[in-house]
């Protein structure tokens, strides 16, 4: 027969197991929300985790208030209806709309809406202080995103910008693309963008494994801007972030940056990288 002491031990063990289960669920939820944000008021891609909606420095109170009075499904449908439309294959056009989130803007204008899905791949080269990172972009499946990246490169939008957020072995990615980021471990980086957003693309069966380049966004659909993340491990994210290409050169650079670690952990295992990664120039090849 179990004694009172045995019963106490059993209850304590069950309590501990429940605590560990809740902790694991929180960690998994944080990972899923991690890459949420690249505009002011929401988490930067791989996002600040103060509340899973906080973005390196702000809270999306408007979104929280809206969701409290409307069902999530209805909110998502309304947001999608009001947001940018996906690529129109019949007309060969993309829809870029003004970003009204209130983030910091480096205004270089809007990309041309008429795009060509050929060639199927385009090569994007980031010339950084640590060497070249080369990405084969999937122009056939992500034409609007590829067109936007090429447009921004031609406008020297990324020149001089610093990659501002590094994950850990549990969240292996380097986030870049905020032209205003200081990547000093102190600034509220991640709120910069081009002043426009577009619909997400190429999401069917999307996976975020080592070598993938994907676009950052907020929790709302149609919120992809200029920020992106380079994956140097495997991340179990839901297929919500445009996988735009595959890294063919430079993974060793990401491994080196990861090894150096972060300046200060933001509480979710990510932070500004100790090893500075500055984008000096961006070039494209494979123009149609």
MITISE-547923 format. One record per residue (C-alpha): residue number from 0; residue in one letter; x, y, z; chain. Coordinates in steps of 0.001 Angstrom, whole numbers, padded with zeros to 6 digits. Layout:
BEGIN
<pt num="NUM" residu="a" c1="X" c2="Y" c3="Z" chaine="A"/>
...
This chain:
BEGIN
<pt num="0" residu="x" c1="000000" c2="000000" c3="000000" chaine="A"/>
<pt num="1" residu="x" c1="001329" c2="003447" c3="-000894" chaine="A"/>
<pt num="2" residu="x" c1="002268" c2="005651" c3="002024" chaine="A"/>
<pt num="3" residu="x" c1="001456" c2="009325" c3="002356" chaine="A"/>
<pt num="4" residu="x" c1="005047" c2="010127" c3="001510" chaine="A"/>
<pt num="5" residu="x" c1="004866" c2="007997" c3="-001642" chaine="A"/>
<pt num="6" residu="x" c1="001686" c2="009813" c3="-002649" chaine="A"/>
<pt num="7" residu="x" c1="003400" c2="013182" c3="-002153" chaine="A"/>
<pt num="8" residu="x" c1="006295" c2="012068" c3="-004345" chaine="A"/>
<pt num="9" residu="x" c1="003893" c2="010931" c3="-007037" chaine="A"/>
<pt num="10" residu="x" c1="002012" c2="014230" c3="-006979" chaine="A"/>
<pt num="11" residu="x" c1="005269" c2="016167" c3="-007089" chaine="A"/>
<pt num="12" residu="x" c1="006456" c2="014096" c3="-010044" chaine="A"/>
<pt num="13" residu="x" c1="003166" c2="014623" c3="-011914" chaine="A"/>
<pt num="14" residu="x" c1="003340" c2="018356" c3="-011212" chaine="A"/>
<pt num="15" residu="x" c1="006893" c2="018477" c3="-012546" chaine="A"/>
<pt num="16" residu="x" c1="005894" c2="016542" c3="-015670" chaine="A"/>
<pt num="17" residu="x" c1="003023" c2="018951" c3="-016317" chaine="A"/>
<pt num="18" residu="x" c1="005385" c2="021891" c3="-015922" chaine="A"/>
<pt num="19" residu="x" c1="007861" c2="020387" c3="-018393" chaine="A"/>
<pt num="20" residu="x" c1="005074" c2="019658" c3="-020877" chaine="A"/>
<pt num="21" residu="x" c1="003815" c2="023245" c3="-020696" chaine="A"/>
<pt num="22" residu="x" c1="007350" c2="024532" c3="-021085" chaine="A"/>
<pt num="23" residu="x" c1="007885" c2="022352" c3="-024149" chaine="A"/>
<pt num="24" residu="x" c1="004617" c2="023569" c3="-025654" chaine="A"/>
<pt num="25" residu="x" c1="005666" c2="027195" c3="-025048" chaine="A"/>
<pt num="26" residu="x" c1="009037" c2="026597" c3="-026696" chaine="A"/>
<pt num="27" residu="x" c1="007431" c2="024943" c3="-029717" chaine="A"/>
<pt num="28" residu="x" c1="004938" c2="027793" c3="-030004" chaine="A"/>
<pt num="29" residu="x" c1="007772" c2="030329" c3="-029760" chaine="A"/>
<pt num="30" residu="x" c1="009629" c2="028578" c3="-032561" chaine="A"/>
<pt num="31" residu="x" c1="006557" c2="028595" c3="-034776" chaine="A"/>
<pt num="32" residu="x" c1="006050" c2="032308" c3="-034126" chaine="A"/>
<pt num="33" residu="x" c1="009717" c2="033087" c3="-034264" chaine="A"/>
<pt num="34" residu="x" c1="009991" c2="034233" c3="-037791" chaine="A"/>
<pt num="35" residu="x" c1="007108" c2="036514" c3="-037491" chaine="A"/>
<pt num="36" residu="x" c1="007818" c2="039945" c3="-038417" chaine="A"/>
<pt num="37" residu="x" c1="009677" c2="042461" c3="-040383" chaine="A"/>
<pt num="38" residu="x" c1="007645" c2="045587" c3="-039874" chaine="A"/>
<pt num="39" residu="x" c1="007050" c2="047953" c3="-037039" chaine="A"/>
<pt num="40" residu="x" c1="004854" c2="046811" c3="-034239" chaine="A"/>
<pt num="41" residu="x" c1="005209" c2="043104" c3="-034869" chaine="A"/>
<pt num="42" residu="x" c1="008011" c2="040637" c3="-034372" chaine="A"/>
<pt num="43" residu="x" c1="010881" c2="040688" c3="-036847" chaine="A"/>
<pt num="44" residu="x" c1="011201" c2="037541" c3="-038721" chaine="A"/>
<pt num="45" residu="x" c1="012400" c2="035321" c3="-036210" chaine="A"/>
<pt num="46" residu="x" c1="010695" c2="037566" c3="-034045" chaine="A"/>
<pt num="47" residu="x" c1="011056" c2="039088" c3="-030732" chaine="A"/>
<pt num="48" residu="x" c1="009363" c2="036928" c3="-028378" chaine="A"/>
<pt num="49" residu="x" c1="008253" c2="039220" c3="-025685" chaine="A"/>
<pt num="50" residu="x" c1="004687" c2="038103" c3="-026364" chaine="A"/>
<pt num="51" residu="x" c1="005116" c2="036195" c3="-029580" chaine="A"/>
<pt num="52" residu="x" c1="003862" c2="039303" c3="-031267" chaine="A"/>
<pt num="53" residu="x" c1="006423" c2="041782" c3="-030137" chaine="A"/>
<pt num="54" residu="x" c1="008846" c2="042997" c3="-032642" chaine="A"/>
<pt num="55" residu="x" c1="012257" c2="043975" c3="-031576" chaine="A"/>
<pt num="56" residu="x" c1="010727" c2="046825" c3="-029867" chaine="A"/>
<pt num="57" residu="x" c1="006984" c2="047184" c3="-030233" chaine="A"/>
<pt num="58" residu="x" c1="003659" c2="045469" c3="-029794" chaine="A"/>
<pt num="59" residu="x" c1="001018" c2="044950" c3="-032440" chaine="A"/>
<pt num="60" residu="x" c1="-001781" c2="046091" c3="-030191" chaine="A"/>
<pt num="61" residu="x" c1="-004060" c2="046771" c3="-033139" chaine="A"/>
<pt num="62" residu="x" c1="-003864" c2="043174" c3="-034244" chaine="A"/>
<pt num="63" residu="x" c1="-004425" c2="041903" c3="-030712" chaine="A"/>
<pt num="64" residu="x" c1="-007475" c2="044100" c3="-030265" chaine="A"/>
<pt num="65" residu="x" c1="-008937" c2="043026" c3="-033581" chaine="A"/>
<pt num="66" residu="x" c1="-008525" c2="039355" c3="-032853" chaine="A"/>
<pt num="67" residu="x" c1="-010215" c2="039689" c3="-029485" chaine="A"/>
<pt num="68" residu="x" c1="-013510" c2="040721" c3="-031055" chaine="A"/>
<pt num="69" residu="x" c1="-013379" c2="038726" c3="-034301" chaine="A"/>
<pt num="70" residu="x" c1="-012750" c2="035077" c3="-034991" chaine="A"/>
<pt num="71" residu="x" c1="-009217" c2="034293" c3="-036244" chaine="A"/>
<pt num="72" residu="x" c1="-010591" c2="032804" c3="-039468" chaine="A"/>
<pt num="73" residu="x" c1="-012664" c2="035885" c3="-040217" chaine="A"/>
<pt num="74" residu="x" c1="-009745" c2="038183" c3="-039430" chaine="A"/>
<pt num="75" residu="x" c1="-007422" c2="036214" c3="-041716" chaine="A"/>
<pt num="76" residu="x" c1="-009965" c2="036267" c3="-044549" chaine="A"/>
<pt num="77" residu="x" c1="-010542" c2="039995" c3="-044166" chaine="A"/>
<pt num="78" residu="x" c1="-006813" c2="040700" c3="-044084" chaine="A"/>
<pt num="79" residu="x" c1="-006177" c2="038539" c3="-047142" chaine="A"/>
<pt num="80" residu="x" c1="-009012" c2="040216" c3="-049045" chaine="A"/>
<pt num="81" residu="x" c1="-007671" c2="043683" c3="-048262" chaine="A"/>
<pt num="82" residu="x" c1="-004025" c2="042796" c3="-048826" chaine="A"/>
<pt num="83" residu="x" c1="-001931" c2="042404" c3="-051975" chaine="A"/>
<pt num="84" residu="x" c1="-003101" c2="039867" c3="-054534" chaine="A"/>
<pt num="85" residu="x" c1="-000937" c2="036931" c3="-055607" chaine="A"/>
<pt num="86" residu="x" c1="000786" c2="036683" c3="-058980" chaine="A"/>
<pt num="87" residu="x" c1="-001671" c2="036716" c3="-061891" chaine="A"/>
<pt num="88" residu="x" c1="-000421" c2="034171" c3="-064420" chaine="A"/>
<pt num="89" residu="x" c1="-002904" c2="035318" c3="-067086" chaine="A"/>
<pt num="90" residu="x" c1="-001596" c2="038876" c3="-067180" chaine="A"/>
<pt num="91" residu="x" c1="001906" c2="038184" c3="-065851" chaine="A"/>
<pt num="92" residu="x" c1="001523" c2="040846" c3="-063180" chaine="A"/>
<pt num="93" residu="x" c1="002280" c2="041227" c3="-059478" chaine="A"/>
<pt num="94" residu="x" c1="000507" c2="043323" c3="-056888" chaine="A"/>
<pt num="95" residu="x" c1="002654" c2="045542" c3="-054674" chaine="A"/>
<pt num="96" residu="x" c1="000775" c2="047720" c3="-052199" chaine="A"/>
<pt num="97" residu="x" c1="001773" c2="050395" c3="-049728" chaine="A"/>
<pt num="98" residu="x" c1="002872" c2="049130" c3="-046317" chaine="A"/>
<pt num="99" residu="x" c1="000702" c2="050852" c3="-043725" chaine="A"/>
<pt num="100" residu="x" c1="002231" c2="049189" c3="-040659" chaine="A"/>
<pt num="101" residu="x" c1="004199" c2="052268" c3="-039686" chaine="A"/>
<pt num="102" residu="x" c1="007731" c2="050876" c3="-039862" chaine="A"/>
<pt num="103" residu="x" c1="010852" c2="052759" c3="-040902" chaine="A"/>
<pt num="104" residu="x" c1="010935" c2="053155" c3="-044665" chaine="A"/>
<pt num="105" residu="x" c1="013788" c2="053423" c3="-047137" chaine="A"/>
<pt num="106" residu="x" c1="011709" c2="054580" c3="-050073" chaine="A"/>
<pt num="107" residu="x" c1="013075" c2="053549" c3="-053465" chaine="A"/>
<pt num="108" residu="x" c1="009730" c2="053397" c3="-055214" chaine="A"/>
<pt num="109" residu="x" c1="007634" c2="050424" c3="-056312" chaine="A"/>
<pt num="110" residu="x" c1="008823" c2="047493" c3="-058433" chaine="A"/>
<pt num="111" residu="x" c1="007362" c2="047123" c3="-061929" chaine="A"/>
<pt num="112" residu="x" c1="004190" c2="045046" c3="-061799" chaine="A"/>
<pt num="113" residu="x" c1="004793" c2="043269" c3="-065115" chaine="A"/>
<pt num="114" residu="x" c1="007148" c2="040315" c3="-064604" chaine="A"/>
<pt num="115" residu="x" c1="008487" c2="037360" c3="-066570" chaine="A"/>
<pt num="116" residu="x" c1="008775" c2="033886" c3="-065090" chaine="A"/>
<pt num="117" residu="x" c1="011661" c2="033105" c3="-067457" chaine="A"/>
<pt num="118" residu="x" c1="014391" c2="032266" c3="-066871" chaine="A"/>
<pt num="119" residu="x" c1="013140" c2="029840" c3="-064226" chaine="A"/>
<pt num="120" residu="x" c1="016099" c2="030671" c3="-061964" chaine="A"/>
<pt num="121" residu="x" c1="018068" c2="033819" c3="-061293" chaine="A"/>
<pt num="122" residu="x" c1="021303" c2="034124" c3="-059382" chaine="A"/>
<pt num="123" residu="x" c1="021492" c2="036666" c3="-056574" chaine="A"/>
<pt num="124" residu="x" c1="024903" c2="037396" c3="-055056" chaine="A"/>
<pt num="125" residu="x" c1="025303" c2="039174" c3="-051730" chaine="A"/>
<pt num="126" residu="x" c1="028786" c2="040644" c3="-051532" chaine="A"/>
<pt num="127" residu="x" c1="029505" c2="040868" c3="-047801" chaine="A"/>
<pt num="128" residu="x" c1="032452" c2="041782" c3="-045622" chaine="A"/>
<pt num="129" residu="x" c1="032935" c2="038044" c3="-045018" chaine="A"/>
<pt num="130" residu="x" c1="032711" c2="036941" c3="-048642" chaine="A"/>
<pt num="131" residu="x" c1="030026" c2="036173" c3="-051199" chaine="A"/>
<pt num="132" residu="x" c1="026724" c2="034485" c3="-050405" chaine="A"/>
<pt num="133" residu="x" c1="025137" c2="033228" c3="-053609" chaine="A"/>
<pt num="134" residu="x" c1="021469" c2="032243" c3="-053909" chaine="A"/>
<pt num="135" residu="x" c1="019647" c2="030602" c3="-056815" chaine="A"/>
<pt num="136" residu="x" c1="016233" c2="032256" c3="-056797" chaine="A"/>
<pt num="137" residu="x" c1="013165" c2="030326" c3="-057928" chaine="A"/>
<pt num="138" residu="x" c1="011785" c2="032834" c3="-060393" chaine="A"/>
<pt num="139" residu="x" c1="009257" c2="030354" c3="-061783" chaine="A"/>
<pt num="140" residu="x" c1="007516" c2="029753" c3="-058446" chaine="A"/>
<pt num="141" residu="x" c1="008219" c2="033068" c3="-056696" chaine="A"/>
<pt num="142" residu="x" c1="008200" c2="035622" c3="-059534" chaine="A"/>
<pt num="143" residu="x" c1="006887" c2="038587" c3="-057549" chaine="A"/>
<pt num="144" residu="x" c1="009395" c2="038070" c3="-054744" chaine="A"/>
<pt num="145" residu="x" c1="012261" c2="037595" c3="-057192" chaine="A"/>
<pt num="146" residu="x" c1="011188" c2="040685" c3="-059112" chaine="A"/>
<pt num="147" residu="x" c1="011106" c2="042706" c3="-055886" chaine="A"/>
<pt num="148" residu="x" c1="014558" c2="041525" c3="-054797" chaine="A"/>
<pt num="149" residu="x" c1="016006" c2="042362" c3="-058212" chaine="A"/>
<pt num="150" residu="x" c1="014380" c2="045789" c3="-058132" chaine="A"/>
<pt num="151" residu="x" c1="015760" c2="046526" c3="-054663" chaine="A"/>
<pt num="152" residu="x" c1="019226" c2="045362" c3="-055709" chaine="A"/>
<pt num="153" residu="x" c1="019177" c2="047695" c3="-058724" chaine="A"/>
<pt num="154" residu="x" c1="018231" c2="050555" c3="-056391" chaine="A"/>
<pt num="155" residu="x" c1="021191" c2="049699" c3="-054067" chaine="A"/>
<pt num="156" residu="x" c1="018617" c2="049244" c3="-051321" chaine="A"/>
<pt num="157" residu="x" c1="020602" c2="046619" c3="-049417" chaine="A"/>
<pt num="158" residu="x" c1="024018" c2="048248" c3="-049799" chaine="A"/>
<pt num="159" residu="x" c1="025578" c2="049006" c3="-046419" chaine="A"/>
<pt num="160" residu="x" c1="022897" c2="047152" c3="-044451" chaine="A"/>
<pt num="161" residu="x" c1="023740" c2="044715" c3="-041655" chaine="A"/>
<pt num="162" residu="x" c1="022197" c2="041372" c3="-040829" chaine="A"/>
<pt num="163" residu="x" c1="020594" c2="042066" c3="-037472" chaine="A"/>
<pt num="164" residu="x" c1="019383" c2="038786" c3="-036038" chaine="A"/>
<pt num="165" residu="x" c1="021033" c2="035436" c3="-035507" chaine="A"/>
<pt num="166" residu="x" c1="019379" c2="032324" c3="-034231" chaine="A"/>
<pt num="167" residu="x" c1="020939" c2="029445" c3="-032367" chaine="A"/>
<pt num="168" residu="x" c1="021322" c2="025752" c3="-033028" chaine="A"/>
<pt num="169" residu="x" c1="017635" c2="025435" c3="-032119" chaine="A"/>
<pt num="170" residu="x" c1="016642" c2="028216" c3="-034511" chaine="A"/>
<pt num="171" residu="x" c1="019427" c2="028254" c3="-037119" chaine="A"/>
<pt num="172" residu="x" c1="018957" c2="031318" c3="-039290" chaine="A"/>
<pt num="173" residu="x" c1="020452" c2="034726" c3="-039982" chaine="A"/>
<pt num="174" residu="x" c1="017981" c2="037530" c3="-040651" chaine="A"/>
<pt num="175" residu="x" c1="018866" c2="040430" c3="-042916" chaine="A"/>
<pt num="176" residu="x" c1="017198" c2="043007" c3="-045137" chaine="A"/>
<pt num="177" residu="x" c1="016372" c2="045856" c3="-042754" chaine="A"/>
<pt num="178" residu="x" c1="018262" c2="048796" c3="-044312" chaine="A"/>
<pt num="179" residu="x" c1="018023" c2="050752" c3="-041047" chaine="A"/>
<pt num="180" residu="x" c1="019363" c2="047989" c3="-038764" chaine="A"/>
<pt num="181" residu="x" c1="022444" c2="048747" c3="-036672" chaine="A"/>
<pt num="182" residu="x" c1="022944" c2="045163" c3="-035456" chaine="A"/>
<pt num="183" residu="x" c1="024569" c2="046402" c3="-032269" chaine="A"/>
<pt num="184" residu="x" c1="022565" c2="044405" c3="-029757" chaine="A"/>
<pt num="185" residu="x" c1="020980" c2="047585" c3="-028441" chaine="A"/>
<pt num="186" residu="x" c1="018881" c2="049049" c3="-031225" chaine="A"/>
<pt num="187" residu="x" c1="015331" c2="048006" c3="-031962" chaine="A"/>
<pt num="188" residu="x" c1="016235" c2="046520" c3="-035318" chaine="A"/>
<pt num="189" residu="x" c1="013812" c2="044790" c3="-037638" chaine="A"/>
<pt num="190" residu="x" c1="011321" c2="047582" c3="-038339" chaine="A"/>
<pt num="191" residu="x" c1="012811" c2="048749" c3="-041636" chaine="A"/>
<pt num="192" residu="x" c1="011262" c2="048087" c3="-045023" chaine="A"/>
<pt num="193" residu="x" c1="010800" c2="049422" c3="-048571" chaine="A"/>
<pt num="194" residu="x" c1="007380" c2="050931" c3="-047948" chaine="A"/>
<pt num="195" residu="x" c1="005508" c2="048216" c3="-049831" chaine="A"/>
<pt num="196" residu="x" c1="004418" c2="044620" c3="-049233" chaine="A"/>
<pt num="197" residu="x" c1="003427" c2="041671" c3="-051405" chaine="A"/>
<pt num="198" residu="x" c1="001646" c2="038332" c3="-051178" chaine="A"/>
<pt num="199" residu="x" c1="003539" c2="035231" c3="-050067" chaine="A"/>
<pt num="200" residu="x" c1="004471" c2="032702" c3="-052777" chaine="A"/>
<pt num="201" residu="x" c1="005656" c2="029126" c3="-053247" chaine="A"/>
<pt num="202" residu="x" c1="004141" c2="027946" c3="-049955" chaine="A"/>
<pt num="203" residu="x" c1="002867" c2="024550" c3="-051087" chaine="A"/>
<pt num="204" residu="x" c1="004961" c2="021986" c3="-049221" chaine="A"/>
<pt num="205" residu="x" c1="007416" c2="024672" c3="-048106" chaine="A"/>
<pt num="206" residu="x" c1="010182" c2="023518" c3="-045778" chaine="A"/>
<pt num="207" residu="x" c1="012895" c2="025566" c3="-044134" chaine="A"/>
<pt num="208" residu="x" c1="015963" c2="023361" c3="-044212" chaine="A"/>
<pt num="209" residu="x" c1="019659" c2="024153" c3="-044361" chaine="A"/>
<pt num="210" residu="x" c1="020405" c2="026223" c3="-047438" chaine="A"/>
<pt num="211" residu="x" c1="016980" c2="027852" c3="-047849" chaine="A"/>
<pt num="212" residu="x" c1="016510" c2="031587" c3="-048269" chaine="A"/>
<pt num="213" residu="x" c1="013012" c2="032661" c3="-047231" chaine="A"/>
<pt num="214" residu="x" c1="011248" c2="035963" c3="-046721" chaine="A"/>
<pt num="215" residu="x" c1="010317" c2="037495" c3="-043389" chaine="A"/>
<pt num="216" residu="x" c1="006776" c2="038598" c3="-042677" chaine="A"/>
<pt num="217" residu="x" c1="004413" c2="039458" c3="-039857" chaine="A"/>
<pt num="218" residu="x" c1="001623" c2="037197" c3="-038677" chaine="A"/>
<pt num="219" residu="x" c1="-000710" c2="038751" c3="-041271" chaine="A"/>
<pt num="220" residu="x" c1="-000888" c2="037336" c3="-044798" chaine="A"/>
<pt num="221" residu="x" c1="000425" c2="039579" c3="-047555" chaine="A"/>
<pt num="222" residu="x" c1="003045" c2="041249" c3="-045352" chaine="A"/>
<pt num="223" residu="x" c1="006272" c2="040196" c3="-047095" chaine="A"/>
<pt num="224" residu="x" c1="008648" c2="043118" c3="-047584" chaine="A"/>
<pt num="225" residu="x" c1="012422" c2="043320" c3="-047960" chaine="A"/>
<pt num="226" residu="x" c1="013617" c2="041285" c3="-044974" chaine="A"/>
<pt num="227" residu="x" c1="014717" c2="037700" c3="-045415" chaine="A"/>
<pt num="228" residu="x" c1="016377" c2="034899" c3="-043482" chaine="A"/>
<pt num="229" residu="x" c1="019148" c2="032512" c3="-044489" chaine="A"/>
<pt num="230" residu="x" c1="018804" c2="029054" c3="-042971" chaine="A"/>
<pt num="231" residu="x" c1="021947" c2="027156" c3="-041935" chaine="A"/>
<pt num="232" residu="x" c1="020145" c2="024284" c3="-040169" chaine="A"/>
<pt num="233" residu="x" c1="016621" c2="022859" c3="-040199" chaine="A"/>
<pt num="234" residu="x" c1="013710" c2="024905" c3="-038815" chaine="A"/>
<pt num="235" residu="x" c1="010282" c2="023393" c3="-038222" chaine="A"/>
<pt num="236" residu="x" c1="008209" c2="026388" c3="-039284" chaine="A"/>
<pt num="237" residu="x" c1="004729" c2="026279" c3="-040731" chaine="A"/>
<pt num="238" residu="x" c1="004660" c2="026990" c3="-044509" chaine="A"/>
<pt num="239" residu="x" c1="003860" c2="030685" c3="-044227" chaine="A"/>
<pt num="240" residu="x" c1="007110" c2="032313" c3="-045370" chaine="A"/>
<pt num="241" residu="x" c1="008039" c2="032531" c3="-049053" chaine="A"/>
<pt num="242" residu="x" c1="010930" c2="030152" c3="-049804" chaine="A"/>
<pt num="243" residu="x" c1="012500" c2="032189" c3="-052578" chaine="A"/>
<pt num="244" residu="x" c1="015741" c2="030350" c3="-053237" chaine="A"/>
<pt num="245" residu="x" c1="018594" c2="028034" c3="-052339" chaine="A"/>
<pt num="246" residu="x" c1="022022" c2="029068" c3="-051064" chaine="A"/>
<pt num="247" residu="x" c1="024682" c2="027624" c3="-053375" chaine="A"/>
<pt num="248" residu="x" c1="027679" c2="029392" c3="-051854" chaine="A"/>
<pt num="249" residu="x" c1="028337" c2="030945" c3="-048474" chaine="A"/>
<pt num="250" residu="x" c1="026910" c2="028430" c3="-046003" chaine="A"/>
<pt num="251" residu="x" c1="030378" c2="028299" c3="-044447" chaine="A"/>
<pt num="252" residu="x" c1="030013" c2="032022" c3="-043743" chaine="A"/>
<pt num="253" residu="x" c1="026737" c2="031408" c3="-041915" chaine="A"/>
<pt num="254" residu="x" c1="028346" c2="028589" c3="-039927" chaine="A"/>
<pt num="255" residu="x" c1="031176" c2="030932" c3="-038942" chaine="A"/>
<pt num="256" residu="x" c1="028746" c2="033634" c3="-037833" chaine="A"/>
<pt num="257" residu="x" c1="026729" c2="031107" c3="-035864" chaine="A"/>
<pt num="258" residu="x" c1="029859" c2="029847" c3="-034111" chaine="A"/>
<pt num="259" residu="x" c1="030687" c2="033374" c3="-032950" chaine="A"/>
<pt num="260" residu="x" c1="027281" c2="033608" c3="-031231" chaine="A"/>
<pt num="261" residu="x" c1="025093" c2="036565" c3="-030317" chaine="A"/>
<pt num="262" residu="x" c1="025816" c2="039755" c3="-028393" chaine="A"/>
<pt num="263" residu="x" c1="022907" c2="039274" c3="-026027" chaine="A"/>
<pt num="264" residu="x" c1="020176" c2="036663" c3="-026022" chaine="A"/>
<pt num="265" residu="x" c1="016795" c2="038358" c3="-026443" chaine="A"/>
<pt num="266" residu="x" c1="015181" c2="035623" c3="-024405" chaine="A"/>
<pt num="267" residu="x" c1="014298" c2="033375" c3="-027343" chaine="A"/>
<pt num="268" residu="x" c1="017767" c2="032169" c3="-028260" chaine="A"/>
<pt num="269" residu="x" c1="018310" c2="034891" c3="-030878" chaine="A"/>
<pt num="270" residu="x" c1="020087" c2="038232" c3="-030907" chaine="A"/>
<pt num="271" residu="x" c1="022394" c2="040500" c3="-032870" chaine="A"/>
<pt num="272" residu="x" c1="025357" c2="038479" c3="-034194" chaine="A"/>
<pt num="273" residu="x" c1="028754" c2="039091" c3="-032596" chaine="A"/>
<pt num="274" residu="x" c1="030331" c2="038626" c3="-036000" chaine="A"/>
<pt num="275" residu="x" c1="029157" c2="041536" c3="-038135" chaine="A"/>
<pt num="276" residu="x" c1="027688" c2="040654" c3="-041519" chaine="A"/>
<pt num="277" residu="x" c1="027449" c2="043728" c3="-043734" chaine="A"/>
<pt num="278" residu="x" c1="026034" c2="043589" c3="-047235" chaine="A"/>
<pt num="279" residu="x" c1="028280" c2="045676" c3="-049469" chaine="A"/>
<pt num="280" residu="x" c1="026498" c2="045102" c3="-052766" chaine="A"/>
<pt num="281" residu="x" c1="023913" c2="042833" c3="-054398" chaine="A"/>
<pt num="282" residu="x" c1="024123" c2="041663" c3="-057993" chaine="A"/>
<pt num="283" residu="x" c1="021864" c2="039592" c3="-060253" chaine="A"/>
<pt num="284" residu="x" c1="022521" c2="037241" c3="-063148" chaine="A"/>
<pt num="285" residu="x" c1="020153" c2="035339" c3="-065419" chaine="A"/>
<pt num="286" residu="x" c1="018031" c2="038239" c3="-066578" chaine="A"/>
<pt num="287" residu="x" c1="015612" c2="037359" c3="-069328" chaine="A"/>
